[in-house]
Amino acid sequence: MDKYTRTVLTIIAVSLAAIAIQNTIPSAKARGGCGEESYNPCFVKLVN
């Protein structure tokens, strides 16, 4: 196996590992109201 192929396969393996680890982290919840309710975070787009 040449150096280029080994490098490409290593990059692919690291990328797949990062995706797998990212999916194990729970998503963040925003606090609203009196702090007892949880909401999924939202994104606001400003329109001129």
C-alpha positions as CSV (number, residue, x, y, z in Angstrom):
1,M,0.0,0.0,0.0
2,D,1.5,3.3,-1.0
3,K,1.7,6.4,1.1
4,Y,-1.1,8.3,-0.6
5,T,-3.6,5.4,-0.2
6,R,-2.7,5.0,3.5
7,T,-3.1,8.8,4.1
8,V,-6.5,8.9,2.4
9,L,-7.7,5.8,4.3
10,T,-6.5,7.4,7.6
11,I,-8.4,10.6,6.8
12,I,-11.6,8.6,6.1
13,A,-11.2,6.6,9.3
14,V,-10.7,9.7,11.4
15,S,-13.7,11.3,9.8
16,L,-15.9,8.3,10.5
17,A,-14.8,8.2,14.1
18,A,-15.5,11.9,14.6
19,I,-19.0,11.4,13.2
20,A,-19.6,8.4,15.5
21,I,-18.4,10.3,18.5
22,Q,-20.5,13.3,17.6
23,N,-23.7,11.2,17.5
24,T,-23.1,10.0,21.1
25,I,-23.2,13.6,22.5
26,P,-26.7,14.6,23.5
27,S,-28.1,17.7,22.0
28,A,-28.3,20.9,24.1
29,K,-31.6,22.1,25.6
30,A,-32.4,25.8,26.1
31,R,-34.1,26.9,29.4
32,G,-37.2,29.0,29.2
33,G,-39.8,30.4,31.5
34,C,-39.0,29.8,35.1
35,G,-36.2,27.4,34.3
36,E,-38.4,24.3,34.7
37,E,-39.3,23.8,31.0
38,S,-36.8,22.7,28.3
39,Y,-37.0,23.6,24.7
40,N,-35.0,22.5,21.7
41,P,-32.7,25.3,20.5
42,C,-33.9,27.3,17.6
43,F,-32.3,29.6,15.1
44,V,-33.6,33.0,14.2
45,K,-33.0,34.5,10.8
46,L,-33.1,38.3,10.5
47,V,-34.9,39.6,7.5
48,N,-34.3,43.2,6.4
